[in-house]
Amino acid sequence: MREEKNKGRNVTLYLSRNLIQKAKVMAVKEDKSLSAFMREALEEKVTKDTGYKKARKRQIKLLEKGFDLGTQGKISISRDRLHERK
């Protein structure tokens, strides 16, 4: 079963002729087959999206936990004093 997870599968996509032509030109410039070019583009998009989601989740967790500002949860100065003009 583990081997099957890493095996590729063929898929059928409907793409406009214009998009296919542009992708072919880009693939040739990178010395790649159209299939390899499209696979890499899709992998990059998926990786970018999952990386963003992981980073977002990590940052939300940090915000929920909060930060130690050294006050031990007590405010030692009044708002008026804090904003007092000199």
VOPAGU-2260 file (C-alpha; in pm, 1 decimal, decimal comma):
REM VOPAGU-2260
SITE   aa  ch    i         X         Y         Z
SITE  MET   A    0       0,0       0,0       0,0
SITE  ARG   A    1     288,0     238,8      78,4
SITE  GLU   A    2     428,2     207,0    -274,7
SITE  GLU   A    3      90,1     298,0    -422,3
SITE  LYS   A    4      92,9     629,9    -235,0
SITE  ASN   A    5     401,3     749,9    -425,9
SITE  LYS   A    6     291,1     627,4    -768,2
SITE  GLY   A    7     167,4     884,5   -1014,9
SITE  ARG   A    8    -173,0     881,3   -1178,4
SITE  ASN   A    9    -282,3    1012,4   -1511,7
SITE  VAL   A   10    -547,5    1284,8   -1513,2
SITE  THR   A   11    -740,7    1447,5   -1794,2
SITE  LEU   A   12    -769,4    1825,7   -1795,2
SITE  TYR   A   13    -950,5    2060,4   -2025,6
SITE  LEU   A   14    -729,3    2361,4   -2097,9
SITE  SER   A   15    -768,0    2631,2   -2359,0
SITE  ARG   A   16    -544,0    2607,2   -2663,5
SITE  ASN   A   17    -398,0    2945,4   -2575,8
SITE  LEU   A   18    -298,6    2828,9   -2225,5
SITE  ILE   A   19    -149,5    2506,8   -2360,0
SITE  GLN   A   20      55,5    2696,4   -2617,8
SITE  LYS   A   21     191,1    2940,2   -2358,0
SITE  ALA   A   22     271,5    2654,9   -2119,4
SITE  LYS   A   23     455,6    2466,4   -2395,1
SITE  VAL   A   24     669,8    2770,9   -2469,5
SITE  MET   A   25     753,5    2814,8   -2101,1
SITE  ALA   A   26     832,9    2443,8   -2063,5
SITE  VAL   A   27    1071,7    2455,3   -2360,4
SITE  LYS   A   28    1247,3    2758,9   -2211,1
SITE  GLU   A   29    1303,0    2556,1   -1893,0
SITE  ASP   A   30    1406,5    2247,4   -2093,8
SITE  LYS   A   31    1118,3    2043,3   -1949,1
SITE  SER   A   32     832,1    1839,9   -2085,6
SITE  LEU   A   33     487,8    1995,7   -2066,0
SITE  SER   A   34     391,5    1726,6   -1815,9
SITE  ALA   A   35     689,3    1801,4   -1587,4
SITE  PHE   A   36     630,2    2176,1   -1617,6
SITE  MET   A   37     263,0    2145,4   -1519,5
SITE  ARG   A   38     338,5    1898,2   -1237,2
SITE  GLU   A   39     596,2    2136,3   -1086,7
SITE  ALA   A   40     360,4    2433,9   -1118,3
SITE  LEU   A   41      82,6    2243,7    -941,7
SITE  GLU   A   42     318,3    2115,8    -669,9
SITE  GLU   A   43     442,8    2471,0    -610,3
SITE  LYS   A   44      88,7    2605,3    -575,2
SITE  VAL   A   45     -15,6    2329,1    -334,5
SITE  THR   A   46     301,5    2365,3    -125,4
SITE  LYS   A   47     262,4    2742,0    -106,5
SITE  ASP   A   48     -98,5    2710,3       8,5
SITE  THR   A   49     -28,3    2446,8     273,4
SITE  GLY   A   50     275,9    2642,2     397,3
SITE  TYR   A   51      61,7    2953,2     440,4
SITE  LYS   A   52    -202,9    2759,3     631,3
SITE  LYS   A   53      57,0    2607,1     865,3
SITE  ALA   A   54     215,1    2947,5     933,2
SITE  ARG   A   55    -126,0    3106,7     994,8
SITE  LYS   A   56    -223,0    2830,5    1237,8
SITE  ARG   A   57     109,6    2868,7    1422,1
SITE  GLN   A   58      65,4    3246,7    1455,9
SITE  ILE   A   59    -294,6    3219,1    1577,6
SITE  LYS   A   60    -178,9    2972,0    1842,2
SITE  LEU   A   61      84,4    3223,6    1959,4
SITE  LEU   A   62    -173,0    3502,9    1979,3
SITE  GLU   A   63    -415,7    3286,2    2176,2
SITE  LYS   A   64    -141,6    3197,3    2423,1
SITE  GLY   A   65     -42,5    3560,8    2462,8
SITE  PHE   A   66     291,3    3714,7    2550,2
SITE  ASP   A   67     456,2    3774,3    2884,8
SITE  LEU   A   68     502,2    4148,8    2915,1
SITE  GLY   A   69     652,5    4123,6    3262,2
SITE  THR   A   70     346,4    4264,2    3442,2
SITE  GLN   A   71     232,4    3937,4    3603,2
SITE  GLY   A   72    -116,6    4033,9    3483,0
SITE  LYS   A   73    -131,0    4355,4    3687,6
SITE  ILE   A   74    -148,9    4706,3    3546,9
SITE  SER   A   75      60,7    4931,0    3770,1
SITE  ILE   A   76     -12,3    5264,2    3600,6
SITE  SER   A   77    -339,0    5441,4    3530,8
SITE  ARG   A   78    -451,3    5522,4    3178,4
SITE  ASP   A   79    -447,7    5895,5    3253,3
SITE  ARG   A   80     -94,0    5879,0    3389,1
SITE  LEU   A   81      19,3    5675,0    3091,7
SITE  HIS   A   82    -114,4    5937,0    2847,8
SITE  GLU   A   83     -18,8    6237,9    3055,8
SITE  ARG   A   84     146,4    6516,9    2857,9
SITE  LYS   A   85     452,8    6689,8    2993,5
